[in-house]
Amino acid sequence: MLFKRELFLTYDSIALQNVTRKIDRANIRYEIRSSDFGRSNRGSGLLGSLGENMSQKIMYYVYVRNKDYDFAKSVMDGTVPEKFE
């Protein structure tokens, strides 16, 4: 299955869990991709990651199918009745 529409992106793994929990309950298929912007992308010297916010080094992307995007967005926003979540 091809996931084509980006639903959500965050640096926060807790926010990612909250979003995936909601769309799981709505039986929406999704895919998570991540990009690491940590030390491997920077020169490593004696100071390494001094001053770097380590909680913001991985970006998480959540993708859904085009046909599920509107429903998934409404589930995330809380505008869908509870029985559908």
PDB file of N, CA, C and O in Angstrom:
ATOM      1  N   MET A   1       0.844  -1.167   0.000  1.00  0.00           N
ATOM      2  CA  MET A   1       0.000   0.000   0.000  1.00  0.00           C
ATOM      3  C   MET A   1       0.897   1.241   0.000  1.00  0.00           C
ATOM      4  O   MET A   1       1.920   1.295   0.683  1.00  0.00           O
ATOM      5  N   LEU A   2       0.489   2.208  -0.771  1.00  0.00           N
ATOM      6  CA  LEU A   2       1.242   3.449  -0.843  1.00  0.00           C
ATOM      7  C   LEU A   2       0.644   4.486   0.091  1.00  0.00           C
ATOM      8  O   LEU A   2      -0.555   4.758   0.050  1.00  0.00           O
ATOM      9  N   PHE A   3       1.479   5.051   0.918  1.00  0.00           N
ATOM     10  CA  PHE A   3       1.064   6.130   1.804  1.00  0.00           C
ATOM     11  C   PHE A   3       1.553   7.418   1.169  1.00  0.00           C
ATOM     12  O   PHE A   3       2.753   7.595   0.957  1.00  0.00           O
ATOM     13  N   LYS A   4       0.633   8.309   0.869  1.00  0.00           N
ATOM     14  CA  LYS A   4       1.024   9.466   0.093  1.00  0.00           C
ATOM     15  C   LYS A   4       0.817  10.795   0.792  1.00  0.00           C
ATOM     16  O   LYS A   4       1.345  11.807   0.331  1.00  0.00           O
ATOM     17  N   ARG A   5       0.095  10.835   1.852  1.00  0.00           N
ATOM     18  CA  ARG A   5      -0.256  12.130   2.439  1.00  0.00           C
ATOM     19  C   ARG A   5       0.321  12.235   3.840  1.00  0.00           C
ATOM     20  O   ARG A   5       0.094  11.366   4.682  1.00  0.00           O
ATOM     21  N   GLU A   6       1.059  13.290   4.081  1.00  0.00           N
ATOM     22  CA  GLU A   6       1.638  13.499   5.402  1.00  0.00           C
ATOM     23  C   GLU A   6       0.572  14.047   6.337  1.00  0.00           C
ATOM     24  O   GLU A   6       0.011  15.116   6.098  1.00  0.00           O
ATOM     25  N   LEU A   7       0.300  13.309   7.396  1.00  0.00           N
ATOM     26  CA  LEU A   7      -0.728  13.682   8.352  1.00  0.00           C
ATOM     27  C   LEU A   7      -0.164  14.498   9.509  1.00  0.00           C
ATOM     28  O   LEU A   7      -0.812  15.428   9.991  1.00  0.00           O
ATOM     29  N   PHE A   8       1.029  14.155   9.951  1.00  0.00           N
ATOM     30  CA  PHE A   8       1.553  14.721  11.189  1.00  0.00           C
ATOM     31  C   PHE A   8       3.069  14.626  11.185  1.00  0.00           C
ATOM     32  O   PHE A   8       3.632  13.663  10.664  1.00  0.00           O
ATOM     33  N   LEU A   9       3.729  15.617  11.760  1.00  0.00           N
ATOM     34  CA  LEU A   9       5.162  15.519  11.981  1.00  0.00           C
ATOM     35  C   LEU A   9       5.508  16.165  13.304  1.00  0.00           C
ATOM     36  O   LEU A   9       4.911  17.165  13.704  1.00  0.00           O
ATOM     37  N   THR A  10       6.484  15.575  13.978  1.00  0.00           N
ATOM     38  CA  THR A  10       6.849  16.045  15.309  1.00  0.00           C
ATOM     39  C   THR A  10       8.244  15.575  15.687  1.00  0.00           C
ATOM     40  O   THR A  10       8.761  14.608  15.128  1.00  0.00           O
ATOM     41  N   TYR A  11       8.843  16.270  16.641  1.00  0.00           N
ATOM     42  CA  TYR A  11      10.067  15.809  17.298  1.00  0.00           C
ATOM     43  C   TYR A  11       9.735  15.037  18.567  1.00  0.00           C
ATOM     44  O   TYR A  11      10.605  14.359  19.115  1.00  0.00           O
ATOM     45  N   ASP A  12       8.520  15.121  19.037  1.00  0.00           N
ATOM     46  CA  ASP A  12       8.104  14.603  20.333  1.00  0.00           C
ATOM     47  C   ASP A  12       7.548  13.181  20.200  1.00  0.00           C
ATOM     48  O   ASP A  12       6.526  12.975  19.545  1.00  0.00           O
ATOM     49  N   SER A  13       8.206  12.218  20.809  1.00  0.00           N
ATOM     50  CA  SER A  13       7.755  10.826  20.710  1.00  0.00           C
ATOM     51  C   SER A  13       6.438  10.600  21.454  1.00  0.00           C
ATOM     52  O   SER A  13       5.663   9.720  21.078  1.00  0.00           O
ATOM     53  N   ILE A  14       6.175  11.378  22.500  1.00  0.00           N
ATOM     54  CA  ILE A  14       4.904  11.258  23.231  1.00  0.00           C
ATOM     55  C   ILE A  14       3.751  11.730  22.353  1.00  0.00           C
ATOM     56  O   ILE A  14       2.701  11.089  22.308  1.00  0.00           O
ATOM     57  N   ALA A  15       3.940  12.838  21.663  1.00  0.00           N
ATOM     58  CA  ALA A  15       2.910  13.330  20.738  1.00  0.00           C
ATOM     59  C   ALA A  15       2.678  12.312  19.626  1.00  0.00           C
ATOM     60  O   ALA A  15       1.542  12.106  19.198  1.00  0.00           O
ATOM     61  N   LEU A  16       3.742  11.682  19.163  1.00  0.00           N
ATOM     62  CA  LEU A  16       3.617  10.641  18.133  1.00  0.00           C
ATOM     63  C   LEU A  16       2.761   9.491  18.646  1.00  0.00           C
ATOM     64  O   LEU A  16       1.891   9.002  17.925  1.00  0.00           O
ATOM     65  N   GLN A  17       2.990   9.054  19.875  1.00  0.00           N
ATOM     66  CA  GLN A  17       2.207   7.969  20.463  1.00  0.00           C
ATOM     67  C   GLN A  17       0.741   8.354  20.592  1.00  0.00           C
ATOM     68  O   GLN A  17      -0.135   7.530  20.329  1.00  0.00           O
ATOM     69  N   ASN A  18       0.462   9.581  20.988  1.00  0.00           N
ATOM     70  CA  ASN A  18      -0.917  10.032  21.119  1.00  0.00           C
ATOM     71  C   ASN A  18      -1.638  10.020  19.777  1.00  0.00           C
ATOM     72  O   ASN A  18      -2.788   9.587  19.693  1.00  0.00           O
ATOM     73  N   VAL A  19      -0.978  10.486  18.743  1.00  0.00           N
ATOM     74  CA  VAL A  19      -1.584  10.516  17.404  1.00  0.00           C
ATOM     75  C   VAL A  19      -1.809   9.103  16.885  1.00  0.00           C
ATOM     76  O   VAL A  19      -2.889   8.793  16.383  1.00  0.00           O
ATOM     77  N   THR A  20      -0.806   8.248  17.001  1.00  0.00           N
ATOM     78  CA  THR A  20      -0.959   6.886  16.480  1.00  0.00           C
ATOM     79  C   THR A  20      -2.011   6.102  17.268  1.00  0.00           C
ATOM     80  O   THR A  20      -2.698   5.252  16.702  1.00  0.00           O
ATOM     81  N   ARG A  21      -2.139   6.378  18.556  1.00  0.00           N
ATOM     82  CA  ARG A  21      -3.176   5.716  19.359  1.00  0.00           C
ATOM     83  C   ARG A  21      -4.563   6.106  18.848  1.00  0.00           C
ATOM     84  O   ARG A  21      -5.445   5.257  18.722  1.00  0.00           O
ATOM     85  N   LYS A  22      -4.750   7.386  18.559  1.00  0.00           N
ATOM     86  CA  LYS A  22      -6.048   7.854  18.057  1.00  0.00           C
ATOM     87  C   LYS A  22      -6.387   7.253  16.699  1.00  0.00           C
ATOM     88  O   LYS A  22      -7.509   6.794  16.484  1.00  0.00           O
ATOM     89  N   ILE A  23      -5.430   7.253  15.790  1.00  0.00           N
ATOM     90  CA  ILE A  23      -5.753   6.722  14.454  1.00  0.00           C
ATOM     91  C   ILE A  23      -5.817   5.200  14.453  1.00  0.00           C
ATOM     92  O   ILE A  23      -6.477   4.612  13.596  1.00  0.00           O
ATOM     93  N   ASP A  24      -5.143   4.553  15.399  1.00  0.00           N
ATOM     94  CA  ASP A  24      -5.306   3.100  15.567  1.00  0.00           C
ATOM     95  C   ASP A  24      -6.738   2.763  15.970  1.00  0.00           C
ATOM     96  O   ASP A  24      -7.347   1.845  15.421  1.00  0.00           O
ATOM     97  N   ARG A  25      -7.272   3.515  16.938  1.00  0.00           N
ATOM     98  CA  ARG A  25      -8.641   3.275  17.402  1.00  0.00           C
ATOM     99  C   ARG A  25      -9.663   3.485  16.293  1.00  0.00           C
ATOM    100  O   ARG A  25     -10.739   2.887  16.318  1.00  0.00           O
ATOM    101  N   ALA A  26      -9.334   4.327  15.325  1.00  0.00           N
ATOM    102  CA  ALA A  26     -10.241   4.583  14.205  1.00  0.00           C
ATOM    103  C   ALA A  26      -9.995   3.606  13.053  1.00  0.00           C
ATOM    104  O   ALA A  26     -10.606   3.733  11.992  1.00  0.00           O
ATOM    105  N   ASN A  27      -9.104   2.635  13.258  1.00  0.00           N
ATOM    106  CA  ASN A  27      -8.771   1.622  12.251  1.00  0.00           C
ATOM    107  C   ASN A  27      -8.285   2.232  10.939  1.00  0.00           C
ATOM    108  O   ASN A  27      -8.670   1.794   9.854  1.00  0.00           O
ATOM    109  N   ILE A  28      -7.440   3.243  11.057  1.00  0.00           N
ATOM    110  CA  ILE A  28      -6.837   3.872   9.890  1.00  0.00           C
ATOM    111  C   ILE A  28      -5.407   3.356   9.767  1.00  0.00           C
ATOM    112  O   ILE A  28      -4.635   3.403  10.724  1.00  0.00           O
ATOM    113  N   ARG A  29      -5.067   2.870   8.590  1.00  0.00           N
ATOM    114  CA  ARG A  29      -3.710   2.385   8.365  1.00  0.00           C
ATOM    115  C   ARG A  29      -2.785   3.574   8.178  1.00  0.00           C
ATOM    116  O   ARG A  29      -3.149   4.568   7.551  1.00  0.00           O
ATOM    117  N   TYR A  30      -1.588   3.461   8.727  1.00  0.00           N
ATOM    118  CA  TYR A  30      -0.624   4.550   8.650  1.00  0.00           C
ATOM    119  C   TYR A  30       0.784   3.998   8.574  1.00  0.00           C
ATOM    120  O   TYR A  30       1.021   2.811   8.800  1.00  0.00           O
ATOM    121  N   GLU A  31       1.700   4.872   8.257  1.00  0.00           N
ATOM    122  CA  GLU A  31       3.114   4.522   8.193  1.00  0.00           C
ATOM    123  C   GLU A  31       3.894   5.614   8.905  1.00  0.00           C
ATOM    124  O   GLU A  31       3.584   6.797   8.768  1.00  0.00           O
ATOM    125  N   ILE A  32       4.905   5.216   9.664  1.00  0.00           N
ATOM    126  CA  ILE A  32       5.760   6.175  10.362  1.00  0.00           C
ATOM    127  C   ILE A  32       7.142   6.131   9.725  1.00  0.00           C
ATOM    128  O   ILE A  32       7.706   5.060   9.504  1.00  0.00           O
ATOM    129  N   ARG A  33       7.665   7.288   9.441  1.00  0.00           N
ATOM    130  CA  ARG A  33       9.042   7.404   8.967  1.00  0.00           C
ATOM    131  C   ARG A  33       9.754   8.379   9.893  1.00  0.00           C
ATOM    132  O   ARG A  33       9.126   9.229  10.524  1.00  0.00           O
ATOM    133  N   SER A  34      11.051   8.245   9.964  1.00  0.00           N
ATOM    134  CA  SER A  34      11.796   9.156  10.835  1.00  0.00           C
ATOM    135  C   SER A  34      13.090   9.589  10.165  1.00  0.00           C
ATOM    136  O   SER A  34      13.644   8.886   9.320  1.00  0.00           O
ATOM    137  N   SER A  35      13.548  10.745  10.559  1.00  0.00           N
ATOM    138  CA  SER A  35      14.826  11.278  10.095  1.00  0.00           C
ATOM    139  C   SER A  35      15.630  11.678  11.323  1.00  0.00           C
ATOM    140  O   SER A  35      15.127  12.368  12.210  1.00  0.00           O
ATOM    141  N   ASP A  36      16.873  11.242  11.365  1.00  0.00           N
ATOM    142  CA  ASP A  36      17.743  11.551  12.494  1.00  0.00           C
ATOM    143  C   ASP A  36      18.605  12.752  12.142  1.00  0.00           C
ATOM    144  O   ASP A  36      19.386  12.709  11.191  1.00  0.00           O
ATOM    145  N   PHE A  37      18.461  13.823  12.913  1.00  0.00           N
ATOM    146  CA  PHE A  37      19.247  15.022  12.710  1.00  0.00           C
ATOM    147  C   PHE A  37      20.291  15.169  13.809  1.00  0.00           C
ATOM    148  O   PHE A  37      20.697  16.280  14.147  1.00  0.00           O
ATOM    149  N   GLY A  38      20.713  14.058  14.353  1.00  0.00           N
ATOM    150  CA  GLY A  38      21.633  14.067  15.491  1.00  0.00           C
ATOM    151  C   GLY A  38      23.078  14.256  15.094  1.00  0.00           C
ATOM    152  O   GLY A  38      23.390  14.835  14.053  1.00  0.00           O
ATOM    153  N   ARG A  39      23.931  13.766  15.927  1.00  0.00           N
ATOM    154  CA  ARG A  39      25.364  13.983  15.819  1.00  0.00           C
ATOM    155  C   ARG A  39      25.957  13.473  14.513  1.00  0.00           C
ATOM    156  O   ARG A  39      26.947  14.028  14.036  1.00  0.00           O
ATOM    157  N   SER A  40      25.387  12.445  13.930  1.00  0.00           N
ATOM    158  CA  SER A  40      25.960  11.888  12.699  1.00  0.00           C
ATOM    159  C   SER A  40      25.939  12.889  11.555  1.00  0.00           C
ATOM    160  O   SER A  40      26.702  12.754  10.599  1.00  0.00           O
ATOM    161  N   ASN A  41      25.080  13.884  11.642  1.00  0.00           N
ATOM    162  CA  ASN A  41      24.995  14.889  10.589  1.00  0.00           C
ATOM    163  C   ASN A  41      25.855  16.108  10.874  1.00  0.00           C
ATOM    164  O   ASN A  41      25.869  17.053  10.085  1.00  0.00           O
ATOM    165  N   ARG A  42      26.561  16.102  11.977  1.00  0.00           N
ATOM    166  CA  ARG A  42      27.395  17.240  12.347  1.00  0.00           C
ATOM    167  C   ARG A  42      28.831  16.765  12.558  1.00  0.00           C
ATOM    168  O   ARG A  42      29.083  15.580  12.775  1.00  0.00           O
ATOM    169  N   GLY A  43      29.735  17.682  12.491  1.00  0.00           N
ATOM    170  CA  GLY A  43      31.120  17.318  12.789  1.00  0.00           C
ATOM    171  C   GLY A  43      31.245  16.937  14.244  1.00  0.00           C
ATOM    172  O   GLY A  43      30.731  17.648  15.108  1.00  0.00           O
ATOM    173  N   SER A  44      31.899  15.858  14.540  1.00  0.00           N
ATOM    174  CA  SER A  44      32.043  15.459  15.941  1.00  0.00           C
ATOM    175  C   SER A  44      33.414  15.894  16.429  1.00  0.00           C
ATOM    176  O   SER A  44      34.445  15.430  15.941  1.00  0.00           O
ATOM    177  N   GLY A  45      33.402  16.768  17.374  1.00  0.00           N
ATOM    178  CA  GLY A  45      34.645  17.251  17.948  1.00  0.00           C
ATOM    179  C   GLY A  45      34.664  16.961  19.424  1.00  0.00           C
ATOM    180  O   GLY A  45      33.900  16.128  19.911  1.00  0.00           O
ATOM    181  N   LEU A  46      35.507  17.622  20.119  1.00  0.00           N
ATOM    182  CA  LEU A  46      35.634  17.424  21.551  1.00  0.00           C
ATOM    183  C   LEU A  46      34.331  17.767  22.276  1.00  0.00           C
ATOM    184  O   LEU A  46      33.947  17.083  23.225  1.00  0.00           O
ATOM    185  N   LEU A  47      33.658  18.818  21.831  1.00  0.00           N
ATOM    186  CA  LEU A  47      32.431  19.239  22.502  1.00  0.00           C
ATOM    187  C   LEU A  47      31.203  18.481  22.017  1.00  0.00           C
ATOM    188  O   LEU A  47      30.171  18.495  22.688  1.00  0.00           O
ATOM    189  N   GLY A  48      31.290  17.826  20.878  1.00  0.00           N
ATOM    190  CA  GLY A  48      30.209  16.968  20.381  1.00  0.00           C
ATOM    191  C   GLY A  48      28.865  17.641  20.337  1.00  0.00           C
ATOM    192  O   GLY A  48      28.627  18.506  19.494  1.00  0.00           O
ATOM    193  N   SER A  49      27.973  17.252  21.242  1.00  0.00           N
ATOM    194  CA  SER A  49      26.598  17.743  21.219  1.00  0.00           C
ATOM    195  C   SER A  49      26.331  18.793  22.288  1.00  0.00           C
ATOM    196  O   SER A  49      25.186  18.974  22.702  1.00  0.00           O
ATOM    197  N   LEU A  50      27.354  19.476  22.731  1.00  0.00           N
ATOM    198  CA  LEU A  50      27.192  20.508  23.750  1.00  0.00           C
ATOM    199  C   LEU A  50      26.212  21.576  23.264  1.00  0.00           C
ATOM    200  O   LEU A  50      26.407  22.166  22.202  1.00  0.00           O
ATOM    201  N   GLY A  51      25.176  21.816  24.035  1.00  0.00           N
ATOM    202  CA  GLY A  51      24.175  22.815  23.675  1.00  0.00           C
ATOM    203  C   GLY A  51      23.096  22.309  22.747  1.00  0.00           C
ATOM    204  O   GLY A  51      22.148  23.037  22.452  1.00  0.00           O
ATOM    205  N   GLU A  52      23.216  21.091  22.285  1.00  0.00           N
ATOM    206  CA  GLU A  52      22.224  20.512  21.373  1.00  0.00           C
ATOM    207  C   GLU A  52      21.076  19.927  22.179  1.00  0.00           C
ATOM    208  O   GLU A  52      21.299  19.212  23.156  1.00  0.00           O
ATOM    209  N   ASN A  53      19.857  20.227  21.773  1.00  0.00           N
ATOM    210  CA  ASN A  53      18.679  19.680  22.437  1.00  0.00           C
ATOM    211  C   ASN A  53      18.468  18.258  21.919  1.00  0.00           C
ATOM    212  O   ASN A  53      17.964  18.066  20.813  1.00  0.00           O
ATOM    213  N   MET A  54      18.852  17.273  22.712  1.00  0.00           N
ATOM    214  CA  MET A  54      18.807  15.882  22.264  1.00  0.00           C
ATOM    215  C   MET A  54      17.384  15.378  22.069  1.00  0.00           C
ATOM    216  O   MET A  54      17.175  14.398  21.354  1.00  0.00           O
ATOM    217  N   SER A  55      16.392  16.031  22.695  1.00  0.00           N
ATOM    218  CA  SER A  55      15.014  15.594  22.516  1.00  0.00           C
ATOM    219  C   SER A  55      14.478  16.006  21.152  1.00  0.00           C
ATOM    220  O   SER A  55      13.412  15.550  20.737  1.00  0.00           O
ATOM    221  N   GLN A  56      15.217  16.870  20.451  1.00  0.00           N
ATOM    222  CA  GLN A  56      14.760  17.316  19.145  1.00  0.00           C
ATOM    223  C   GLN A  56      15.742  16.922  18.060  1.00  0.00           C
ATOM    224  O   GLN A  56      16.073  17.730  17.192  1.00  0.00           O
ATOM    225  N   LYS A  57      16.201  15.702  18.105  1.00  0.00           N
ATOM    226  CA  LYS A  57      17.125  15.276  17.072  1.00  0.00           C
ATOM    227  C   LYS A  57      16.500  14.290  16.090  1.00  0.00           C
ATOM    228  O   LYS A  57      17.079  14.028  15.035  1.00  0.00           O
ATOM    229  N   ILE A  58      15.330  13.738  16.414  1.00  0.00           N
ATOM    230  CA  ILE A  58      14.656  12.817  15.495  1.00  0.00           C
ATOM    231  C   ILE A  58      13.303  13.405  15.121  1.00  0.00           C
ATOM    232  O   ILE A  58      12.495  13.729  15.992  1.00  0.00           O
ATOM    233  N   MET A  59      13.060  13.540  13.823  1.00  0.00           N
ATOM    234  CA  MET A  59      11.780  14.035  13.322  1.00  0.00           C
ATOM    235  C   MET A  59      10.957  12.819  12.882  1.00  0.00           C
ATOM    236  O   MET A  59      11.425  11.983  12.108  1.00  0.00           O
ATOM    237  N   TYR A  60       9.723  12.738  13.392  1.00  0.00           N
ATOM    238  CA  TYR A  60       8.822  11.645  13.052  1.00  0.00           C
ATOM    239  C   TYR A  60       7.753  12.149  12.086  1.00  0.00           C
ATOM    240  O   TYR A  60       7.176  13.217  12.289  1.00  0.00           O
ATOM    241  N   TYR A  61       7.497  11.380  11.043  1.00  0.00           N
ATOM    242  CA  TYR A  61       6.484  11.711  10.045  1.00  0.00           C
ATOM    243  C   TYR A  61       5.438  10.597  10.041  1.00  0.00           C
ATOM    244  O   TYR A  61       5.792   9.418  10.039  1.00  0.00           O
ATOM    245  N   VAL A  62       4.164  10.957  10.041  1.00  0.00           N
ATOM    246  CA  VAL A  62       3.081   9.979   9.963  1.00  0.00           C
ATOM    247  C   VAL A  62       2.367  10.191   8.633  1.00  0.00           C
ATOM    248  O   VAL A  62       1.924  11.297   8.322  1.00  0.00           O
ATOM    249  N   TYR A  63       2.264   9.127   7.861  1.00  0.00           N
ATOM    250  CA  TYR A  63       1.616   9.178   6.555  1.00  0.00           C
ATOM    251  C   TYR A  63       0.383   8.286   6.538  1.00  0.00           C
ATOM    252  O   TYR A  63       0.372   7.217   7.148  1.00  0.00           O
ATOM    253  N   VAL A  64      -0.642   8.725   5.845  1.00  0.00           N
ATOM    254  CA  VAL A  64      -1.852   7.924   5.627  1.00  0.00           C
ATOM    255  C   VAL A  64      -2.169   7.925   4.135  1.00  0.00           C
ATOM    256  O   VAL A  64      -1.600   8.694   3.359  1.00  0.00           O
ATOM    257  N   ARG A  65      -3.086   7.048   3.759  1.00  0.00           N
ATOM    258  CA  ARG A  65      -3.519   7.014   2.361  1.00  0.00           C
ATOM    259  C   ARG A  65      -4.306   8.285   2.054  1.00  0.00           C
ATOM    260  O   ARG A  65      -4.939   8.864   2.936  1.00  0.00           O
ATOM    261  N   ASN A  66      -4.260   8.704   0.812  1.00  0.00           N
ATOM    262  CA  ASN A  66      -4.978   9.908   0.401  1.00  0.00           C
ATOM    263  C   ASN A  66      -6.451   9.841   0.760  1.00  0.00           C
ATOM    264  O   ASN A  66      -7.030  10.828   1.213  1.00  0.00           O
ATOM    265  N   LYS A  67      -7.058   8.681   0.560  1.00  0.00           N
ATOM    266  CA  LYS A  67      -8.500   8.557   0.810  1.00  0.00           C
ATOM    267  C   LYS A  67      -8.854   8.611   2.295  1.00  0.00           C
ATOM    268  O   LYS A  67     -10.003   8.890   2.638  1.00  0.00           O
ATOM    269  N   ASP A  68      -7.898   8.351   3.181  1.00  0.00           N
ATOM    270  CA  ASP A  68      -8.138   8.376   4.625  1.00  0.00           C
ATOM    271  C   ASP A  68      -7.740   9.689   5.281  1.00  0.00           C
ATOM    272  O   ASP A  68      -7.982   9.877   6.473  1.00  0.00           O
ATOM    273  N   TYR A  69      -7.139  10.595   4.535  1.00  0.00           N
ATOM    274  CA  TYR A  69      -6.563  11.803   5.129  1.00  0.00           C
ATOM    275  C   TYR A  69      -7.596  12.644   5.877  1.00  0.00           C
ATOM    276  O   TYR A  69      -7.366  12.998   7.033  1.00  0.00           O
ATOM    277  N   ASP A  70      -8.725  12.972   5.249  1.00  0.00           N
ATOM    278  CA  ASP A  70      -9.717  13.844   5.884  1.00  0.00           C
ATOM    279  C   ASP A  70     -10.270  13.231   7.167  1.00  0.00           C
ATOM    280  O   ASP A  70     -10.441  13.918   8.173  1.00  0.00           O
ATOM    281  N   PHE A  71     -10.548  11.923   7.118  1.00  0.00           N
ATOM    282  CA  PHE A  71     -11.064  11.243   8.305  1.00  0.00           C
ATOM    283  C   PHE A  71     -10.003  11.219   9.409  1.00  0.00           C
ATOM    284  O   PHE A  71     -10.310  11.475  10.574  1.00  0.00           O
ATOM    285  N   ALA A  72      -8.765  10.913   9.045  1.00  0.00           N
ATOM    286  CA  ALA A  72      -7.681  10.868  10.029  1.00  0.00           C
ATOM    287  C   ALA A  72      -7.452  12.239  10.653  1.00  0.00           C
ATOM    288  O   ALA A  72      -7.203  12.339  11.854  1.00  0.00           O
ATOM    289  N   LYS A  73      -7.532  13.277   9.860  1.00  0.00           N
ATOM    290  CA  LYS A  73      -7.354  14.639  10.370  1.00  0.00           C
ATOM    291  C   LYS A  73      -8.461  14.988  11.359  1.00  0.00           C
ATOM    292  O   LYS A  73      -8.200  15.607  12.391  1.00  0.00           O
ATOM    293  N   SER A  74      -9.683  14.597  11.051  1.00  0.00           N
ATOM    294  CA  SER A  74     -10.787  14.884  11.971  1.00  0.00           C
ATOM    295  C   SER A  74     -10.677  14.056  13.254  1.00  0.00           C
ATOM    296  O   SER A  74     -11.071  14.524  14.322  1.00  0.00           O
ATOM    297  N   VAL A  75     -10.153  12.850  13.164  1.00  0.00           N
ATOM    298  CA  VAL A  75      -9.915  12.033  14.358  1.00  0.00           C
ATOM    299  C   VAL A  75      -8.867  12.712  15.240  1.00  0.00           C
ATOM    300  O   VAL A  75      -9.031  12.782  16.458  1.00  0.00           O
ATOM    301  N   MET A  76      -7.807  13.205  14.635  1.00  0.00           N
ATOM    302  CA  MET A  76      -6.763  13.896  15.396  1.00  0.00           C
ATOM    303  C   MET A  76      -7.278  15.172  16.044  1.00  0.00           C
ATOM    304  O   MET A  76      -6.912  15.486  17.176  1.00  0.00           O
ATOM    305  N   ASP A  77      -8.124  15.908  15.334  1.00  0.00           N
ATOM    306  CA  ASP A  77      -8.647  17.173  15.839  1.00  0.00           C
ATOM    307  C   ASP A  77      -9.760  16.987  16.863  1.00  0.00           C
ATOM    308  O   ASP A  77     -10.149  17.938  17.541  1.00  0.00           O
ATOM    309  N   GLY A  78     -10.273  15.766  16.974  1.00  0.00           N
ATOM    310  CA  GLY A  78     -11.336  15.489  17.926  1.00  0.00           C
ATOM    311  C   GLY A  78     -12.713  15.905  17.444  1.00  0.00           C
ATOM    312  O   GLY A  78     -13.614  16.115  18.255  1.00  0.00           O
ATOM    313  N   THR A  79     -12.890  16.027  16.140  1.00  0.00           N
ATOM    314  CA  THR A  79     -14.183  16.442  15.595  1.00  0.00           C
ATOM    315  C   THR A  79     -15.026  15.256  15.121  1.00  0.00           C
ATOM    316  O   THR A  79     -16.081  15.450  14.518  1.00  0.00           O
ATOM    317  N   VAL A  80     -14.569  14.036  15.387  1.00  0.00           N
ATOM    318  CA  VAL A  80     -15.309  12.831  15.031  1.00  0.00           C
ATOM    319  C   VAL A  80     -15.989  12.308  16.282  1.00  0.00           C
ATOM    320  O   VAL A  80     -15.366  12.286  17.343  1.00  0.00           O
ATOM    321  N   PRO A  81     -17.247  11.884  16.199  1.00  0.00           N
ATOM    322  CA  PRO A  81     -17.936  11.327  17.379  1.00  0.00           C
ATOM    323  C   PRO A  81     -17.153  10.149  17.973  1.00  0.00           C
ATOM    324  O   PRO A  81     -16.472   9.421  17.250  1.00  0.00           O
ATOM    325  N   GLU A  82     -17.256   9.973  19.273  1.00  0.00           N
ATOM    326  CA  GLU A  82     -16.536   8.925  20.004  1.00  0.00           C
ATOM    327  C   GLU A  82     -16.732   7.536  19.418  1.00  0.00           C
ATOM    328  O   GLU A  82     -15.789   6.745  19.419  1.00  0.00           O
ATOM    329  N   LYS A  83     -17.919   7.207  18.917  1.00  0.00           N
ATOM    330  CA  LYS A  83     -18.170   5.840  18.435  1.00  0.00           C
ATOM    331  C   LYS A  83     -17.311   5.496  17.217  1.00  0.00           C
ATOM    332  O   LYS A  83     -17.126   4.317  16.916  1.00  0.00           O
ATOM    333  N   PHE A  84     -16.784   6.498  16.512  1.00  0.00           N
ATOM    334  CA  PHE A  84     -15.934   6.224  15.375  1.00  0.00           C
ATOM    335  C   PHE A  84     -14.472   6.158  15.751  1.00  0.00           C
ATOM    336  O   PHE A  84     -13.649   5.709  14.953  1.00  0.00           O
ATOM    337  N   GLU A  85     -14.133   6.591  16.938  1.00  0.00           N
ATOM    338  CA  GLU A  85     -12.720   6.590  17.356  1.00  0.00           C
ATOM    339  C   GLU A  85     -12.325   5.278  17.893  1.00  0.00           C
ATOM    340  O   GLU A  85     -11.175   5.094  18.291  1.00  0.00           O
TER     341      GLU A  85
END
